[in-house]
């Protein structure tokens, strides 16, 4: 029995010595999973500490790989440079942004993704370690999905898992949920089809793919319904060994078809009072389907190991399976045309449906079968106008929210334009678009080079599936705000970096340009210290400030003095954001401290002059205190900043009638509206599930 079989620590140490990139890569993937569990990492108290940790990991890895740095290929250096330029441009946009606090958040988000890409791009990767990382991520995410659904089925408050009757946990947003598990689905399918993977793991990976698909279907995302088929086509085009893929996709499709009904029933039952039973049915279907797929995947792996097929037979089989696949595709196309009629007319109708605005969901049936009506077209219109207003430099990173409420045709108040391309050019203009677009081009060319030219079949397969993951993420990001979710976007940047470096020869890298290593070390040390200090401060200050704001919101009822002290510190730490002052103003309203209310909201306007919320609060306070002229002037300003705000007229009528709306009533109205948008009801401590 050899060392590998005995699990000797020496063998493990030797394996890690041969592939040291597994350690920092595995640690980073653990951060991605934690983000996924905690609301997708979207809040500052989740995203910035994770970014700081990864920044420290990057520094440690740079030190550990300092002798390898001269051997980093030029395409990887170009990609890092272009992404760094994009991040720097986002930081520079703070200087001309109206909401500088939001621009700082947007720049930090770019810094986060730069850190992730740099961490994975500086290390050489073998096909085996790349596949190991992708496979581990897929299995762990499948476990997260299964545990979440099991928890929902056993919960005494199952509606807490839903937003607007759609399954929203763990990501905290239903469409992000669909994307989160789809991104892990395709690597699971690839590795379940590979002969190099042990048969037990092939069974586990195919079962994981089934769980991931079911959980991605659960939120009934219409954007997913468009992006997932595009990615599936990309999978069949980009991933080599199409026959292997079809062999595992066939049982997966059968099981998905059999489990779809109970999975889809969760949305329908949430509105009719049968949620508990529907969740139990979905749980059972998912577990039974996973067990069946494990057996099928393991059987495929065992059969392939024991049965040797001649080359001629393999060619005949490949042609037969390929022919069947084309027949199935043709049958599907014919069936689709029979259902939708004229494809050109159907596309035109769907586009008209999409442009028409938000449509009310039907009470019964799957949401996936409903129309495409939403307010996204209106979001895109405003973002495009923002770009037209500043086509070269943009309006400032993440400065969409206030522009939208000023020019909207809907009643929604999104923070982001729900379109990655428009988000980039609206915020950072043509310059930002060229930098980010150049990064994508260089990176995808590097991944394509590995896919087409690598000698190792596994390397070609991993590069192919990385391209598929990118296609899915990018297509779905055209209609949603996934850029704000580190749990969604950080893995994509990591996989793209791996895909560029999959064909690295570790032995060659270790010896390359060793004579120049010292010069590189000195240059990197001299150029990186200032950038590291800046990046650390840029992430740490708003993170600590966000902790203080959250703590103040939690303790103000029992210790208002300590809460205000926290907010004072948050204001000093995050010196560009109006958020600490807005929160202080809201707490002061609850405590009846009108003087503090005025001071807080006036400070908020000093930092963000377009903040209509602070303006309407001050208008209400003016009305309560009898300053009719100032109240009406402020309400006129609110009408300019947010013309469709319904409470503006309510406050105005109160001022004119001599019966002003109170600050407490205004806060109650805002909370009621916010909770209704989430499909929940307002309670004394915020929104609560039905």
N, C-alpha and C positions, 0 to 999 in steps of 0.2 A: 504494500500500500504506500503510495507516494505522499509527499507533504501536502499536496493540494487536497487529497482525499482525507487526510487527517485534520485538515483545518489548521495546520501549524501557523503560529504567529509569524514564523520566519517566511513562510510562503506568502502570507498576506502582506508583510512588509516588502517582500520582493516584488509582488504585483504592484503595490503602490509606488515603489521606486521606479518601475518601468512606466507607469502611467500616473504621475503625480497630479495631473490635471483633474483627476477624479475627485480629489479632496476639495479644492475650492469650488469646482463645479457642483459637487453634491451639496455643499453648504449653501451655495447660491440658490439651488433648486429648492432647498428647504425653506428659504425665505419666500420664494414664489408661492409655495404651498401655504405658508402662514398668511400671506396676503390674500390668497384665495379664500381661506377660512374666515378671515376678518374683513368682510364686506369688500372684498376685492382690493383692499389696500387703498381705497380712494380717499379716505380722510387724512388730513395732515398728521394726526397722531399715529397713523399706521404707515403711511408712505415714507415720511421723512426719516423715522428711525431705521426703517429697512434700508433706505438709501444710504444713510450714514454707515450702517453695518457693512453694506456692500462696498462702500468707498474704502473702509478700513481693510476689507478683504482684498480689494484691488491693490492697495499699497503693499500688503503682505505678499501678494502673488507677484507683484512687480519685483520685489526684493528677491523672492525665491527664484524667479525666472530671469534675473538680471543678465545672466550670460547668454540667454536665448534671444534677448531683444534685438540684437543686430540681424538675426535671421528672420524676423517678421517680414513676410512678403510685402512687396509694394502695394498690391491691391488692398490688403488689410490696413496698411498705414494710411492710404488714401481714404478708405472708408471711415477710419477713426478721425482723421483730420476734417472731413466734411461734416461728420456728425458733431464734432467739437465746434466747428464753425457755426453750425446751426444753433447749438446750445448758447454759444457766445452772443449770437445775434438776438436770441430771445432775451438774454440778460440786458443787452443794449436797448431793446425795445421798452424796457421799464422807463427810460428817460422821457419817452414821448407818449406813453400810455395814459389814458384818463384815470383808470383804476390801477394804480401802481402795485397795490397789494396783490391783485389777481395776476398781474404780469409777473410778479416775483414767483408766485406759485407755478405759473406756466413755465418759467425759465428753470425752476428747480426740477420740474417734471422731466424736462429735456436733459438736465444734468443726471438725473436718475438713470435714464435710458442710455446715456453716454457711458456711465459707469458700468452698467451691465454689459454693453457691447464690448467695451474695452477690456473688461475682465475676461471674457470668453475669447476675444480675438487675439490676445497676446499669447495664449497658450496653444501649442501644437496638439491636435487631436487625432487619434486613430479612429478608424471606423468602429472598432470594438467599444472604446470608451464613449464615443458619441452615441452609439446605439444603447449602451448601458444607461446613460443619463436620460435619454428620451424614454426608454422603457420603464425605468424607475419612476419617472414623472407620471407616465400614463397610469401605471398601477396604483400609485398613491392617490392620484386624482380620482380614479374609480372608487377607491376606498372612501374618499371624502364624499363622493356622490352617494354611495350606498349608506354610509353612516347618517348623512343628512336626511335621506328619505326614510330610513328606519326611525330616526328621531322624530320626524314629522308625524309618522304613522302612530307613534306611541305617545305623542304629546297631548297634554290636557288642553293646550291652546294651539291647535293646528293652524288657525288663521294667522298666527304670528309669523308663519313661514311664507305668507303670501302678501303681495301688494296688488291691489286691484284684481283680486281673485287669481293671480298668476304666481307661480312658485318663484320666489325671489332669493331664497337663501341657498348657499352661503354668501354669494356675491353681493347681496343687497339690492340687486336690480335684475329683473327677469331676463332682459335681453343679454346682459352680461353673463348670467348663468348659462344660457344656451351656448354662448361663445366659449366660455371657460372650459367646458367639458368637450366641446367639439375640437378645440385645439389639441387636446390630449388623445382624441379618438383616432386620428390618422396615424400617429406613430404606433399606437397599439396594433392597428391593422397591419402595418408594415411588418413589425417584428413578429407578429403571429404567423406571418406567411414565410418567414425566412428559415431555411434549412439549418443555418448555423446556430439557431436558438434551440436549447434543449426542449424536448417534447413537453415536459411539465410546464415550462414557462410559456410555451406556445398556447397551451390550454388556458393558462392564467391570463395571458394577454388578449386572447380572443374573448374570454369572459369579461375582461375589463372593457374591451371595445363595446360589448353589448350593454354593459351598465352605463358607460359614457354616452352612448347613443340615446338610450332611454331617458337619461337625465337631461340631455340637451333638448330632447323633444318635449319634456315636461312643461317648460314655460310657454310653449306655443308662440315662438318668435317668428313673425312673418319675414323679418330680415334674414333669419337663419334659413327659412324655407327657400330663399333666393341664393344665399351664399353657399350653403352646404352642397347643393347639386353642382354648382360651379366648381367647388373644391373637389368633389368626387370625380368629375370629368378630368380635372387637373391631375388627380391621383393616377387615373388610368393612363394619362399621357406622360407624366413626368417620372413615375416610379417604374423601374425596370422589372422584368419578370412578371408580365401582366397575367400570365396563367396562374402563377402562385397567388397573386392578388385576388383573382376571380374565385379561386378555390376557397379562400377564407371569407370572401365577401358574400358568397352564395348562402352558406348557413346563417351568416350574420343577417342578411336580408330577410331570410325566412323567419328567424326568431324576432326580428324587429317588427315584421308584419303581424306576427301573432301577439306581441305584447303591446302594440300601438294603442289598441282600443282602451284598455284599462289605464294606460299612461295619459292619454288624451282626456279621459273622463274626469280627471282631477279638476281641470278648469271648468268644465260644465257643471260638475257637482258643487263646486265652491259657491256658485250663485243660487243653488237650489236647496242648500242645507244638508247635503249628503257628503260633505268633505271627508269625514272620518272614514266612512266605508270606502270611498274612492281611493284614499291614500293607502288603505290596507290592500286594496286590489292592485294598485300600482306597485307597492312593495313586493307582493307575492309574485306578480308577473316578472318584475326585474330579477328577483332571486332565482326563480325557476329558469328563466331565460339564460342567466349567467351560468347556472349549473349545467344546462344543456350545452352551451357553447364551450365550457371548459372541457367537457367530455369529447366534443367534436374536435376542438383544437388539439387536444392531446392525442386523439386517434390519428389525426392527419399527420402530426409530428412523428408518431411511432411508425405509421405506415411508410412514410417517406424515408425513414432511416433503414427500414428492414427490406424494402422492395427496391431493387435496382432496376431502373428502366433504361432501356437502350436509347441511344441518341436518336435513332430513327423513330422509335415509338414516342419519344418525347416530342419530336417535331409534329408527328401526326396528332398527338393529344393537344398540343398547343393550337394547331390549326382548328381542330374540332371545337375546343373550348372558345377560341376566338370567334369561330363562326356562330356558335350558340349565343355568344355575347352580342354579336351584331344583330342576330335575329331578335334577341330580347329587346335590344335598343330600338329596333324597327317596330316591334310590336308595341312598345311603350309609346313611341312617337305616334303611331296610328291611333292608339287608345286616347292619347292626349288630344289629338286633333278632333277625334269623335266627341270628346267632352267639351272642348272649348270652341270648336268651330273654326272659322277663319283665323289663323294665327296672327296675321297682320292686324285685323280688326280687334282681336283679343288684346294684343299689346297696346293698341291705341286706347282701348277702353280702360285698361289698367293704368296707363299714364294719366288719363283724364281723372280717374279715381284718385290717384296719388296727389295730383295737383289741387283737387277740390277741397282738401282740408280734412280735418278730423271727422271720422264717422263713428256713430254710436255702435258699440258691439251688440250683436244679437244676443238674446237671452239663452238660446239653446245652441248646441252644436260646437264643433271645433272652431277655435279662433283662426286656425290656419286656413279655413275655407272662406273666411270673410274677406271683404275688400281691402285694398291697400291704402285707403284713405287715412291720412295723418296730417300733422302740421309740419312735417319735415320739409316739404317744398318751401313753405314760408320761412323756415329757419335758413334754408339755403339761399333764398332770395336776399335776406338781410345780410348774410355773410358775404355774398357776392357784391352787394352794395358797399359794404365796408372795404372790400378790396378795391373797388372802383374809386373810393374816396382817398385811398392811400396806396396806389398800386406798386410803388417801389419798396416802401418800408413797412407797410401794414399799420393797423390801428394799435398794435401792442399785443403781446402774448396774452391769450385767455381774456381778451377784452370784448367778448361778444355779448355778454348778458345784458348790459345796460343799453347797448346799441339795439338789441332786439326788442326790448320792451318799448323803446321809443318809436320803433318803426314797424311793429308787428301788426298782423292781421288776425291773429288768434288770441286766445286767452291764456296760453301757456307762457311760462317764464323760464326757459332753459338756460343753463349756464354755458353750454357749448352748442355749436351749430349742427351736431349730429352728422358730420361729414368731415373725415380726416383731411382730405385735400383742401376743402374750403377753410377749414380751421387753420391750416398752415398758412395759406396765402392771405387770409383775412387778417390774421394776427401779425405776420412777419413779412408780408408782401412778396414781390417777385424775388427779392434777394433770399429770403427764407425758403421760398419754394424751390429755388435752384440749388441751394445747399442741401436741403433734405432730399430732393429728387436725385441729386448727384450721388448722395450717399446710397440711396436705394439701388440706383443703376449699378454702381461699382460693386455693391454687395451681392446683388443678384447675378451679375456676371461671374463673380467669384464662385458662387454656389453652382451656377451652370457649368463652369469649367470643371469642377469636381464631378458633377453628375455625368458629364460626357466623357471626361478623360481619365478618371481614376481607374487604376488597375483592379482594385478590390471591389468585387460586386456589392459587398455590404456598404462600402463608402458611397457607391453610386445610389444605392437604395436610400440611405440616410439623407444624402443631399437632395434626392428627389422628393422625399416626404417633407423635408424642411421647406422646399419651394411650395409644396401644397399647403402647409400650415400658413405660410405667408400669404398665399392667394386667398385662403379663407379669411384670415384676419383683415386683409386689406379690403376685400369686397364687402365684408360685413361692416367694416369701419366707414364705408362710404355712406352708410345710413344710420350710424350710431356714434356714441361718444366714448368709444373704447380706449382712446388715447389717455383718458383720465384714470384708467384702471391699471395700476402696475401689475396686478395678477394676470391681466390679459396681454398687455403689451411687452412687459419685461421678458417673459419667456420667448417671445418672437424675436426680439433683439438678440437674446442669448443663442437661439438656434441658428439664426442667420450667421452669427460669428463663428459658430462651430462649423457650419456648412462651408464657409470659406477656407477653413484650415484642416479639413478632414484628410487630405492626402499628404499631410506633413510626415516626413520621415524623422522620427525622434532621434535616431542616432546621428543623422546628418545635422539636425538642428543643434544638437548639443555641442557639435564641433565647429559650427559655422562661424566664421569671422571672429574667432576667439581673440585674435590679436586686437580687434577694434572694440572689444567689450568694455575696456576701461574708459575709453572716450565716450562711449554711449552712456555708461553709468554716470559720468560726470555731467554730461549734457542733460540727462534726464533729471538728475538730482538738482541741478541749478535751475532748470526750467519748471520743475514740478512743485517745489515747496510752496511758492506763493499761490499757485493754483489750488493746491491741496488745502491750504489754510482758508482761502476764499470759499472753496466748495464746502468745507466743514462748517464754516460760519453761516453760509447761505442756507444750509439745510437745518442746522441746529437751532438758529434763532427762531424761525417760524414754528418749529416743532415744539420747543419749550413754551412759546407763546400760546400755541394751541392747547397744550396741556393745562396751562393756567386758565384759559377761557373755559375749558370743559370743567375744571375743578370749581371755578366761580359759579357756573351754572348749576353745579350739584350742591353747593353749600350755602347759597345766598339766603335760603329760607331760615337756616339755623344760625348762620354767622355772616351777616351781610358785610361787616367791616372787613373780614378776611377775604370775602369775595371781591370787594372793591380793590383791596391791596393786590390781589392776583391780577385783576384786570389792568391796574396801573403798570405792573411789571410786564404784562403781555403787550401793552401799548408801546412800551419802551423797547422791548425785544423785536417785535414785528412793527418796525417804525414806518412801514408803508401802508399797512392794512387798516381799514376802518372797522374791522370786525370786533376788536375789543371794545370800542366805543359804542357800537351798535348793541352789543350784549349788555354793556353797562346801562345804556339807556333803557333797554327792556326790563332789566331788573329794577331800575329806579322807578319805572312805571308801576310795577307790582308793589313796591314799597311806598308809593305815594310821595316820593321825593322829587317834586317838580323842578326844583333848582338843578339837581343833578341830571334830570332828564334833559333839560335844555343844554347844559354844558356838554353832556356826552354826545348828543346828536349834532351839535354845532361843531365839535371836534371831528366827528365822522365826516361832515361835509367839507371840512378843511382838507382832509386826506382824499376824499372822493367827491368832488363837486357834483357829479351826476347821480348821486345816490338818492333816488326818489323816495325810498323808504324813510330815511332820516328826515327828509323834507316834509313828508305828510305827517310824521309824528310831531314835528315842531309846529306845523299848521294847526294840528289838533290841540296842542298845548296853548298856542296863542288864542284859539277860540275859547278854551276853558278859562283862560285868564282875562278874557274880555278885549283882547287886542284884535278887533275885527279886521282892520286894514292890513296888518301884518299876516293874519291868517289867510285872507283872500289872496294876497300877493304870493304867499308860499304855495297855495293851492294852484295858482296859475302856473307856477314853476313846475309843480308835479304834473300838471296837464301837458306840459311840454316834454318832460322827461319820460312820462308813462301815460300816453293819452287814453289807453284802454283800461286804466285802473278804476274799477267800479266804486271803490270806497272814496275816491276823490269827490264825487258828487254828493255822496252821503254826508261827508264832513262839511262840504260847502253849504248844503241845505241847513245843517245844524247851526252853522255860524250865522247865516242870513236870518234864520227864524228866531235867534236868540236862545235856542236850546241846543247848545253845542254837544257833539259826540264826545264822550269821555275817553281818556286814554285807555282805560280798562276795556271799554267796549270795542275800541279799535283793535286792541290786541286779541280779544276774543274772536272778532270777525276774521282776522288774519289766520288765527290758529284753526278755526273751523274750515276755512277754505283750503288750507294746506292739508289737513287731515282727509278731507273729502277727495283731494287729488290722489291720495295714497289708498283710497278705498277703506279708510278707517274713520273712527269717530274721535272727537276731541275730548280729552279728559283733563283733570286738574294738573297732571304732570306731563301733558303732551298728548300725542296721538296714541290710541290703543286699538288693538285688533277687535273686530266685531265678535 
